[in-house]
Amino acid sequence: MRSYSPDLTPPWKKSASAPEVPADPDLVVEEVTTGFCGAVIRCEAGTVTLEDRFGKHRVFPLDPRGFLLEGKVVTLVRPSSAPAAPARTASGSVAVPGARARVARAGRIYVEGRHDAELVERVWGDDLRIEGVVVEYLEGVDDLPAIVADFAPAQDARLGILVDHLVPGSKESRIAASVTGEHVLVVGHPYIDVWAAVKPSSVGIPGWPSVPRGRDWKTGVCEALGWPPNTGAAWQHILSRVRSYKDLEPELLGAVEHLIDHVTEA
């Protein structure tokens, strides 16, 4: 039998203290609980954002003994004279001061409804104008195959489509599966309506209520939350609470970023 030491405490928990290291940009560290390794791209009050070699971002709290630097446990601290962070757009991209809108591409991003389009504009509008990407909204996706055929996607006119409630077994998933082509991309989020892609905490509610099947979801939400039965006014209230990508659920963020990459691909 192989004998093991009774002390199986991870090395980063054995040390009573760890040296403090400023979280300077480009410092490469590993977060001890997840193993995520990346370079510091941003350090704010209480958090640090790392970017790995694939370009993926993760935000971690500045907890004591929470990081490894060259295999040694350290405590990251905010730099005492941190340089001013570059201005960011609502999507988190680096802002380009004075940039002019690009002439619109032939490619498009289609979304299901007006609320979807307004939410995309609120968060990604600056990025889309610089890239020359136009967002148009559909009235549902029941005729999506015909809409795609009419658009005729091509290398210089790529088409991206955002679909609500794209989950296995749904009507939307069956429609999306019927759309194929090298220059068209259909992605979606799991929420029955784009309202629910806004974080409840941003809206000031504990969670999005459950609405009985067969009942109009937006009307049911207004009723359950005690809001006036005016879905247009309710949406304007929700939209007003969205200030950046931080107010949206990751499933929607990833889907929209994927579509922008697809449409702008050379």
Beta strands, then each sheet from edge to edge (+ up, - down):
strand 1: 20-22
strand 2: 28-31
strand 3: 37-44
strand 4: 47-51
strand 5: 57-61
strand 6: 67-69
strand 7: 72-77
strand 8: 108-111
strand 9: 134-137
strand 10: 159-163
strand 11: 184-188
sheet 1: 1+ 7+ 6- 2+ 3- 4+ 5-
sheet 2: 9+ 8+ 10+ 11+
end
